[in-house]
């Protein structure tokens, strides 16, 4: 049964809802940290190998190469961040459906969006060799 904003919740229920919401926030922020690590590692790899390629003693390798690997790392970070943000949004929506407007909006989602924008800029820098 969904609670309305006029229905008073017991204190224990309010605290349980807050703990659940904060667990959702911590989980999203852990995904943000993971995605940030993947994106920054991919971008750093690209820049390091770009520098090494300019050196006369550098011999290029076979396979997908450093640029391809960097693109994969950045894309995995962006995809993981997107999936985690969608799941976080679904979880909060379900919590709001059950307990009404007791559940505030998430600032972690805002941070995830900001990191996603930075990741997209990093991806564009690798793709267009900026």
MMTF fields as JSON, N, C-alpha, C and O atoms, coordinates in Angstrom:
{
  "mmtfVersion": "1.0.0",
  "mmtfProducer": "UNKNOWN",
  "numBonds": 519,
  "numAtoms": 520,
  "numGroups": 130,
  "numChains": 1,
  "numModels": 1,
  "chainsPerModel": [1],
  "groupsPerChain": [130],
  "chainIdList": ["A"],
  "bondAtomList": [4, 2, 8, 6, 12, 10, 16, 14, 20, 18, 24, 22, 28, 26, 32, 30, 36, 34, 40, 38, 44, 42, 48, 46, 52, 50, 56, 54, 60, 58, 64, 62, 68, 66, 72, 70, 76, 74, 80, 78, 84, 82, 88, 86, 92, 90, 96, 94, 100, 98, 104, 102, 108, 106, 112, 110, 116, 114, 120, 118, 124, 122, 128, 126, 132, 130, 136, 134, 140, 138, 144, 142, 148, 146, 152, 150, 156, 154, 160, 158, 164, 162, 168, 166, 172, 170, 176, 174, 180, 178, 184, 182, 188, 186, 192, 190, 196, 194, 200, 198, 204, 202, 208, 206, 212, 210, 216, 214, 220, 218, 224, 222, 228, 226, 232, 230, 236, 234, 240, 238, 244, 242, 248, 246, 252, 250, 256, 254, 260, 258, 264, 262, 268, 266, 272, 270, 276, 274, 280, 278, 284, 282, 288, 286, 292, 290, 296, 294, 300, 298, 304, 302, 308, 306, 312, 310, 316, 314, 320, 318, 324, 322, 328, 326, 332, 330, 336, 334, 340, 338, 344, 342, 348, 346, 352, 350, 356, 354, 360, 358, 364, 362, 368, 366, 372, 370, 376, 374, 380, 378, 384, 382, 388, 386, 392, 390, 396, 394, 400, 398, 404, 402, 408, 406, 412, 410, 416, 414, 420, 418, 424, 422, 428, 426, 432, 430, 436, 434, 440, 438, 444, 442, 448, 446, 452, 450, 456, 454, 460, 458, 464, 462, 468, 466, 472, 470, 476, 474, 480, 478, 484, 482, 488, 486, 492, 490, 496, 494, 500, 498, 504, 502, 508, 506, 512, 510, 516, 514],
  "bondOrderList": [1, 1, 1, 1, 1, 1, 1, 1, 1, 1, 1, 1, 1, 1, 1, 1, 1, 1, 1, 1, 1, 1, 1, 1, 1, 1, 1, 1, 1, 1, 1, 1, 1, 1, 1, 1, 1, 1, 1, 1, 1, 1, 1, 1, 1, 1, 1, 1, 1, 1, 1, 1, 1, 1, 1, 1, 1, 1, 1, 1, 1, 1, 1, 1, 1, 1, 1, 1, 1, 1, 1, 1, 1, 1, 1, 1, 1, 1, 1, 1, 1, 1, 1, 1, 1, 1, 1, 1, 1, 1, 1, 1, 1, 1, 1, 1, 1, 1, 1, 1, 1, 1, 1, 1, 1, 1, 1, 1, 1, 1, 1, 1, 1, 1, 1, 1, 1, 1, 1, 1, 1, 1, 1, 1, 1, 1, 1, 1, 1],
  "groupList": [{"groupName": "UNK", "atomNameList": ["N", "CA", "C", "O"], "elementList": ["N", "C", "C", "O"], "formalChargeList": [0, 0, 0, 0], "bondAtomList": [1, 0, 2, 1, 3, 2], "bondOrderList": [1, 1, 2], "singleLetterCode": "X", "chemCompType": "L-PEPTIDE LINKING"}],
  "groupTypeList": [0, 0, 0, 0, 0, 0, 0, 0, 0, 0, 0, 0, 0, 0, 0, 0, 0, 0, 0, 0, 0, 0, 0, 0, 0, 0, 0, 0, 0, 0, 0, 0, 0, 0, 0, 0, 0, 0, 0, 0, 0, 0, 0, 0, 0, 0, 0, 0, 0, 0, 0, 0, 0, 0, 0, 0, 0, 0, 0, 0, 0, 0, 0, 0, 0, 0, 0, 0, 0, 0, 0, 0, 0, 0, 0, 0, 0, 0, 0, 0, 0, 0, 0, 0, 0, 0, 0, 0, 0, 0, 0, 0, 0, 0, 0, 0, 0, 0, 0, 0, 0, 0, 0, 0, 0, 0, 0, 0, 0, 0, 0, 0, 0, 0, 0, 0, 0, 0, 0, 0, 0, 0, 0, 0, 0, 0, 0, 0, 0, 0],
  "groupIdList": [1, 2, 3, 4, 5, 6, 7, 8, 9, 10, 11, 12, 13, 14, 15, 16, 17, 18, 19, 20, 21, 22, 23, 24, 25, 26, 27, 28, 29, 30, 31, 32, 33, 34, 35, 36, 37, 38, 39, 40, 41, 42, 43, 44, 45, 46, 47, 48, 49, 50, 51, 52, 53, 54, 55, 56, 57, 58, 59, 60, 61, 62, 63, 64, 65, 66, 67, 68, 69, 70, 71, 72, 73, 74, 75, 76, 77, 78, 79, 80, 81, 82, 83, 84, 85, 86, 87, 88, 89, 90, 91, 92, 93, 94, 95, 96, 97, 98, 99, 100, 101, 102, 103, 104, 105, 106, 107, 108, 109, 110, 111, 112, 113, 114, 115, 116, 117, 118, 119, 120, 121, 122, 123, 124, 125, 126, 127, 128, 129, 130],
  "secStructList": [7, 7, 7, 7, 6, 6, 1, 7, 7, 7, 2, 2, 2, 2, 2, 2, 2, 2, 2, 2, 2, 2, 2, 2, 2, 2, 2, 2, 2, 2, 2, 2, 2, 2, 2, 2, 2, 2, 2, 2, 2, 2, 2, 2, 2, 2, 2, 2, 2, 2, 2, 2, 2, 6, 1, 6, 6, 7, 7, 7, 7, 1, 6, 6, 2, 2, 2, 2, 2, 2, 2, 2, 2, 2, 2, 2, 2, 2, 2, 2, 2, 2, 2, 2, 2, 2, 2, 2, 2, 2, 2, 2, 2, 2, 2, 2, 2, 2, 2, 4, 4, 4, 1, 7, 7, 7, 2, 2, 2, 2, 2, 2, 2, 2, 2, 2, 2, 2, 2, 2, 2, 2, 2, 2, 2, 2, 2, 6, 6, 7],
  "xCoordList": [0.84, 0.0, 0.888, 1.789, 0.646, 1.451, 1.002, -0.191, 1.983, 1.707, 1.605, 2.349, 0.708, 0.605, 1.419, 1.855, 1.627, 2.433, 1.728, 2.381, 0.431, -0.288, -0.28, -0.542, 0.017, 0.069, 1.374, 2.449, 1.27, 2.464, 3.087, 2.406, 4.381, 5.099, 5.682, 6.085, 5.733, 6.426, 7.904, 8.479, 8.509, 9.912, 10.827, 11.778, 10.543, 11.378, 11.3, 12.308, 10.136, 9.985, 10.717, 11.362, 10.625, 11.352, 12.852, 13.531, 13.367, 14.794, 15.177, 16.243, 14.329, 14.602, 14.617, 15.463, 13.684, 13.642, 14.898, 15.486, 15.31, 16.538, 17.761, 18.612, 17.863, 18.997, 19.006, 20.062, 17.833, 17.744, 18.153, 18.906, 17.659, 18.004, 19.501, 20.126, 20.076, 21.509, 22.333, 23.411, 21.842, 22.528, 22.508, 23.504, 21.377, 21.299, 22.3, 22.96, 22.405, 23.336, 24.786, 25.571, 25.134, 26.501, 26.83, 27.941, 25.858, 26.089, 26.337, 27.251, 25.534, 25.748, 27.093, 27.798, 27.46, 28.743, 29.917, 30.961, 29.753, 30.792, 30.92, 32.029, 29.79, 29.828, 30.439, 31.158, 30.163, 30.76, 32.275, 33.005, 32.752, 34.207, 34.806, 35.864, 34.139, 34.631, 34.666, 35.654, 33.583, 33.519, 34.573, 35.195, 34.775, 35.791, 37.174, 37.99, 37.435, 38.727, 38.912, 39.98, 37.882, 37.981, 38.179, 39.018, 37.412, 37.5, 38.866, 39.502, 39.319, 40.6, 41.768, 42.744, 41.682, 42.738, 42.798, 43.883, 41.643, 41.612, 42.188, 42.974, 41.794, 42.296, 43.8, 44.528, 44.268, 45.696, 46.507, 47.574, 45.993, 46.671, 46.813, 47.87, 45.755, 45.795, 46.888, 47.67, 46.941, 47.92, 49.354, 50.264, 49.56, 50.904, 51.383, 52.511, 50.543, 50.963, 51.069, 51.85, 50.297, 50.44, 51.819, 52.483, 52.238, 53.569, 54.653, 55.621, 54.494, 55.499, 55.597, 56.681, 54.477, 54.487, 55.335, 55.884, 55.449, 56.263, 57.754, 58.576, 58.118, 59.522, 60.06, 59.348, 61.296, 61.848, 62.035, 61.971, 62.263, 62.52, 61.237, 61.321, 60.081, 58.812, 58.426, 58.37, 58.163, 57.699, 56.236, 55.892, 55.388, 53.957, 53.658, 54.369, 52.608, 52.228, 51.073, 50.578, 50.662, 49.536, 48.3, 48.354, 47.205, 45.966, 45.156, 45.223, 44.4, 43.546, 44.338, 43.884, 45.504, 46.361, 45.95, 44.874, 46.814, 46.555, 45.348, 44.605, 45.149, 44.005, 42.69, 41.74, 42.648, 41.449, 41.179, 40.034, 42.248, 42.088, 41.594, 40.74, 42.133, 41.693, 40.213, 39.462, 39.797, 38.384, 37.501, 36.43, 37.945, 37.173, 37.042, 35.961, 38.136, 38.097, 37.127, 36.343, 37.178, 36.291, 34.84, 33.957, 34.591, 33.222, 32.675, 31.507, 33.486, 33.039, 32.683, 31.68, 33.501, 33.204, 31.894, 31.09, 31.676, 30.439, 29.214, 28.162, 29.343, 28.222, 27.896, 26.724, 28.918, 28.692, 28.023, 27.118, 28.464, 27.874, 26.424, 25.577, 26.135, 24.758, 23.844, 22.744, 24.286, 23.471, 23.242, 22.124, 24.29, 24.162, 23.215, 22.447, 23.264, 22.384, 20.934, 20.047, 20.682, 19.308, 18.787, 17.64, 19.608, 19.181, 18.914, 17.958, 19.75, 19.557, 18.229, 17.473, 17.96, 16.709, 15.501, 14.513, 15.575, 14.48, 14.259, 13.124, 15.352, 15.243, 14.601, 13.736, 15.019, 14.422, 12.955, 12.134, 12.632, 11.239, 10.361, 9.246, 10.866, 10.119, 9.961, 8.906, 11.004, 10.927, 9.924, 9.166, 9.917, 8.941, 7.516, 6.578, 7.351, 6.013, 5.461, 4.256, 6.333, 5.889, 5.692, 4.744, 6.574, 6.551, 6.304, 6.426, 5.968, 5.616, 6.819, 7.916, 6.598, 7.63, 8.548, 9.217, 8.59, 9.534, 10.953, 11.92, 11.074, 12.367, 12.792, 12.141, 13.887, 14.332, 15.009, 15.307, 15.244, 15.933, 17.413, 17.96, 18.041, 19.413, 20.422, 20.321, 21.391, 22.506, 23.557, 24.347, 23.563, 24.51, 24.213, 25.132, 22.945, 22.583, 23.169, 23.635, 23.142, 23.738, 25.245, 25.787, 25.903, 27.336, 27.611, 28.577, 26.772, 26.943, 26.8, 27.547, 25.857, 25.69, 26.898, 27.321, 27.452, 28.641, 29.829, 30.55, 30.029, 31.126, 30.894, 31.845, 29.641, 29.336, 29.702, 30.243, 29.413, 29.803, 31.319, 31.821, 32.037, 33.496, 33.993, 34.946, 33.353, 33.716, 33.463, 34.253, 32.362, 32.051, 33.089, 33.511, 33.497, 34.552, 35.858, 36.558, 36.194, 37.389, 37.293, 38.268, 36.129, 35.915, 36.1, 36.749, 35.533, 35.686, 37.145, 37.603, 37.86, 39.284, 40.072, 40.978, 39.733, 40.435, 40.012, 40.853, 38.71, 38.199, 38.753, 39.208, 38.712, 39.138, 40.602, 41.072, 41.317, 42.752, 43.062, 43.952, 42.329, 42.552, 43.694, 44.021],
  "yCoordList": [-1.172, 0.0, 1.24, 1.358, 2.145, 3.358, 4.373, 4.567, 5.015, 6.028, 7.386, 7.667, 8.203, 9.553, 10.488, 10.119, 11.696, 12.654, 13.117, 13.632, 12.948, 13.359, 12.273, 12.558, 11.043, 9.956, 10.039, 10.16, 9.972, 10.046, 8.663, 7.688, 8.593, 7.339, 7.211, 8.212, 6.005, 5.817, 6.167, 6.059, 6.583, 6.984, 5.856, 6.098, 4.635, 3.505, 3.325, 3.007, 3.519, 3.39, 4.506, 4.267, 5.738, 6.858, 6.595, 6.851, 6.079, 5.782, 4.649, 4.69, 3.658, 2.55, 3.041, 2.627, 3.919, 4.483, 5.31, 5.235, 6.102, 6.892, 6.0, 6.285, 4.928, 4.007, 3.357, 3.195, 2.989, 2.37, 3.357, 3.012, 4.577, 5.604, 5.891, 6.024, 5.987, 6.244, 5.078, 5.286, 3.869, 2.709, 2.808, 2.504, 3.232, 3.448, 4.522, 4.382, 5.588, 6.675, 6.176, 6.473, 5.42, 4.893, 3.954, 3.966, 3.154, 2.228, 2.988, 2.649, 4.007, 4.793, 5.499, 5.544, 6.047, 6.742, 5.768, 6.15, 4.514, 3.512, 3.252, 3.115, 3.185, 3.025, 4.254, 4.125, 5.434, 6.661, 6.594, 6.933, 6.16, 6.032, 5.016, 5.258, 3.887, 2.862, 3.374, 3.183, 4.024, 4.556, 5.641, 5.704, 6.486, 7.536, 6.919, 7.406, 5.849, 5.167, 4.588, 4.731, 3.937, 3.354, 4.425, 4.28, 5.489, 6.568, 7.244, 7.452, 7.586, 8.288, 7.372, 7.832, 6.086, 5.155, 5.012, 5.001, 4.904, 4.806, 6.039, 5.934, 7.207, 8.455, 8.586, 9.017, 8.216, 8.289, 7.339, 7.699, 6.124, 5.181, 5.753, 5.648, 6.349, 6.944, 8.002, 8.02, 8.879, 9.964, 9.436, 9.941, 8.436, 7.877, 7.235, 7.473, 6.434, 5.777, 6.761, 6.547, 7.824, 8.87, 9.521, 9.799, 9.758, 10.317, 9.342, 9.74, 8.057, 7.057, 6.871, 6.617, 6.995, 6.834, 7.916, 7.69, 9.071, 10.155, 9.902, 10.552, 8.962, 8.646, 7.762, 6.874, 7.982, 7.219, 5.727, 4.908, 5.356, 3.958, 3.154, 1.959, 3.753, 3.056, 2.217, 2.711, 0.944, 0.047, -0.27, -0.765, 0.01, -0.245, -1.726, -2.55, -2.07, -3.464, -3.843, -3.036, -5.096, -5.593, -5.668, -5.36, -6.074, -6.205, -4.925, -4.151, -4.721, -3.529, -2.262, -1.174, -2.381, -1.228, -0.427, -0.632, 0.487, 1.292, 2.213, 2.421, 2.761, 3.652, 2.887, 3.36, 1.709, 0.876, 0.452, 0.453, 0.088, -0.301, 0.872, 0.703, 2.062, 3.258, 3.527, 3.858, 3.386, 3.579, 2.573, 2.925, 1.325, 0.3, 0.63, 0.496, 1.058, 1.407, 2.558, 2.511, 3.577, 4.734, 4.322, 4.717, 3.536, 3.083, 2.195, 2.323, 1.305, 0.451, 1.314, 1.066, 2.321, 3.232, 3.975, 4.089, 4.477, 5.214, 4.302, 4.7, 3.089, 2.16, 1.735, 1.673, 1.443, 1.064, 2.199, 1.964, 3.408, 4.567, 4.762, 5.081, 4.571, 4.707, 3.658, 3.978, 2.411, 1.336, 1.564, 1.396, 1.946, 2.186, 3.351, 3.298, 4.398, 5.55, 5.181, 5.593, 4.417, 3.979, 3.096, 3.247, 2.181, 1.305, 2.103, 1.822, 3.085, 3.956, 4.71, 4.812, 5.228, 5.958, 5.046, 5.456, 3.814, 2.85, 2.529, 2.457, 2.339, 2.007, 3.142, 2.906, 4.37, 5.516, 5.702, 6.075, 5.442, 5.551, 4.535, 4.856, 3.318, 2.291, 2.678, 2.454, 3.256, 3.709, 4.844, 4.884, 5.768, 6.869, 6.368, 6.894, 5.362, 4.806, 4.191, 4.234, 3.63, 2.988, 3.995, 3.87, 4.99, 5.886, 7.35, 8.199, 7.659, 9.032, 9.952, 9.538, 11.193, 12.229, 12.314, 13.328, 11.256, 11.195, 11.05, 11.433, 10.496, 10.234, 11.452, 11.779, 12.131, 13.302, 12.907, 11.735, 13.882, 13.647, 13.386, 13.781, 12.726, 12.269, 13.257, 13.677, 13.619, 14.423, 13.55, 14.035, 12.269, 11.345, 11.236, 11.062, 11.336, 11.296, 12.497, 12.378, 13.635, 14.837, 14.641, 15.012, 14.064, 13.805, 12.782, 12.923, 11.759, 10.756, 11.405, 11.073, 12.314, 13.019, 13.869, 13.925, 14.529, 15.361, 14.504, 14.869, 13.365, 12.469, 11.895, 11.715, 11.608, 11.1, 12.136, 11.782, 13.4, 14.454, 14.526, 14.658, 14.44, 14.445, 13.224, 13.323, 12.078, 10.875, 11.004, 10.528, 11.648, 11.866, 12.793, 12.577, 13.827, 14.707, 13.936, 14.132, 13.054, 12.224, 11.29, 11.102, 10.709, 9.83, 10.585, 10.091, 11.774, 12.594, 12.974, 13.029, 13.231, 13.587, 12.416, 12.615, 11.192, 10.028, 9.76, 9.481, 9.843, 9.548, 10.549, 10.161, 11.822, 12.854, 13.265, 14.225, 12.532, 12.752, 14.192, 14.819, 14.7, 16.068, 16.141, 17.223],
  "zCoordList": [0.0, 0.0, 0.0, 0.831, -0.907, -1.009, 0.024, 0.256, 0.637, 1.653, 0.964, 0.025, 1.418, 0.871, 1.731, 2.822, 1.247, 1.988, 3.26, 4.168, 3.343, 4.545, 5.615, 6.784, 5.235, 6.192, 6.96, 6.372, 8.275, 9.105, 9.231, 9.546, 8.982, 9.1, 10.501, 11.093, 11.038, 12.32, 12.188, 11.105, 13.281, 13.25, 12.774, 12.031, 13.197, 12.775, 11.259, 10.628, 10.674, 9.225, 8.507, 7.486, 9.03, 8.42, 8.414, 7.419, 9.537, 9.615, 8.66, 8.046, 8.536, 7.611, 6.164, 5.372, 5.825, 4.474, 4.22, 3.141, 5.215, 5.061, 4.887, 4.045, 5.665, 5.525, 4.149, 3.537, 3.669, 2.342, 1.26, 0.349, 1.361, 0.371, 0.391, -0.661, 1.59, 1.683, 1.149, 0.594, 1.309, 0.72, -0.804, -1.461, -1.363, -2.815, -3.25, -4.279, -2.463, -2.79, -2.751, -3.651, -1.71, -1.595, -2.756, -3.285, -3.136, -4.238, -5.536, -6.288, -5.804, -7.024, -6.976, -7.984, -5.831, -5.742, -5.918, -6.448, -5.479, -5.738, -7.233, -7.75, -7.925, -9.385, -10.052, -11.042, -9.524, -10.072, -9.925, -10.857, -8.76, -8.57, -9.536, -10.116, -9.709, -10.616, -12.053, -12.763, -12.475, -13.839, -14.048, -15.108, -13.053, -13.149, -13.311, -14.094, -12.57, -12.693, -14.09, -14.687, -14.612, -15.958, -17.019, -17.909, -16.924, -17.913, -17.852, -18.885, -16.651, -16.537, -16.908, -17.5, -16.57, -16.956, -18.474, -19.056, -19.11, -20.567, -21.238, -22.18, -20.751, -21.324, -21.094, -21.988, -19.903, -19.59, -20.466, -20.963, -20.65, -21.546, -22.946, -23.569, -23.426, -24.762, -24.843, -25.793, -23.854, -23.882, -23.735, -24.393, -22.888, -22.709, -24.01, -24.442, -24.625, -25.867, -27.024, -27.952, -26.976, -27.989, -27.858, -28.857, -26.618, -26.378, -26.82, -27.468, -26.47, -26.835, -28.339, -28.864, -29.036, -30.491, -31.153, -32.231, -30.534, -31.081, -30.89, -31.536, -30.006, -29.749, -30.87, -31.34, -31.309, -32.433, -32.124, -33.041, -30.87, -30.543, -30.306, -30.022, -30.41, -30.16, -31.375, -32.501, -31.12, -32.179, -31.91, -30.837, -32.865, -32.697, -32.591, -33.167, -31.858, -31.677, -32.591, -33.378, -32.458, -33.238, -32.359, -31.168, -32.943, -32.17, -32.206, -33.161, -31.159, -31.143, -30.905, -31.259, -30.315, -30.102, -28.891, -28.331, -28.49, -27.298, -27.448, -26.489, -28.633, -28.837, -28.715, -28.092, -29.314, -29.214, -27.78, -27.327, -27.066, -25.669, -24.831, -23.96, -25.095, -24.373, -24.642, -23.724, -25.895, -26.231, -25.51, -25.017, -25.446, -24.754, -23.267, -22.694, -22.646, -21.216, -20.959, -20.011, -21.79, -21.608, -21.836, -21.076, -22.874, -23.154, -22.049, -21.682, -21.513, -20.401, -19.191, -18.522, -18.914, -17.809, -18.018, -17.093, -19.219, -19.512, -19.471, -18.971, -19.991, -19.976, -18.553, -18.18, -17.755, -16.36, -15.592, -14.791, -15.834, -15.164, -15.574, -14.74, -16.847, -17.326, -16.721, -16.269, -16.708, -16.141, -14.652, -14.166, -13.922, -12.489, -12.198, -11.237, -13.017, -12.807, -13.07, -12.322, -14.115, -14.408, -13.283, -12.862, -12.794, -11.701, -10.423, -9.699, -10.151, -8.988, -9.106, -8.139, -10.288, -10.515, -10.307, -9.699, -10.809, -10.624, -9.148, -8.678, -8.434, -7.008, -6.227, -5.382, -6.505, -5.807, -6.185, -5.347, -7.446, -7.877, -7.137, -6.724, -6.973, -6.239, -4.774, -4.18, -4.193, -2.804, -2.656, -1.686, -3.616, -3.578, -3.786, -3.187, -4.625, -4.858, -3.574, -3.326, -2.774, -1.534, -0.399, 0.377, -0.294, 0.868, 0.544, 1.427, -0.67, -1.019, -1.089, -1.461, -0.728, -0.87, 0.329, 0.528, 1.138, 2.243, 1.696, 2.355, 0.494, -0.126, -0.952, -1.945, -0.551, -1.319, -2.625, -2.85, -3.471, -4.736, -4.484, -3.455, -5.425, -5.265, -5.83, -6.982, -5.007, -5.495, -6.175, -6.985, -5.844, -6.483, -7.976, -8.777, -8.356, -9.774, -10.508, -11.641, -9.863, -10.451, -10.659, -11.7, -9.673, -9.797, -10.897, -11.647, -10.996, -12.055, -13.434, -14.354, -13.579, -14.846, -15.187, -16.342, -14.184, -14.394, -14.836, -15.765, -14.167, -14.535, -15.93, -16.69, -16.269, -17.616, -18.678, -19.725, -18.418, -19.361, -19.527, -20.643, -18.424, -18.516, -19.289, -20.062, -19.083, -19.811, -21.3, -22.115, -21.652, -23.073, -23.705, -24.841, -22.965, -23.486, -23.667, -24.66, -22.709, -22.836, -24.029, -24.757, -24.227, -25.374, -26.685, -27.607, -26.764, -27.971, -28.205, -29.346, -27.138, -27.278, -27.851, -28.661, -27.436, -27.972, -29.404, -30.258, -29.677, -31.023, -32.04, -33.116, -31.698, -32.637, -32.431, -33.041, -31.568, -31.314, -30.936, -31.51, -29.977, -29.526, -28.537, -28.05]
}
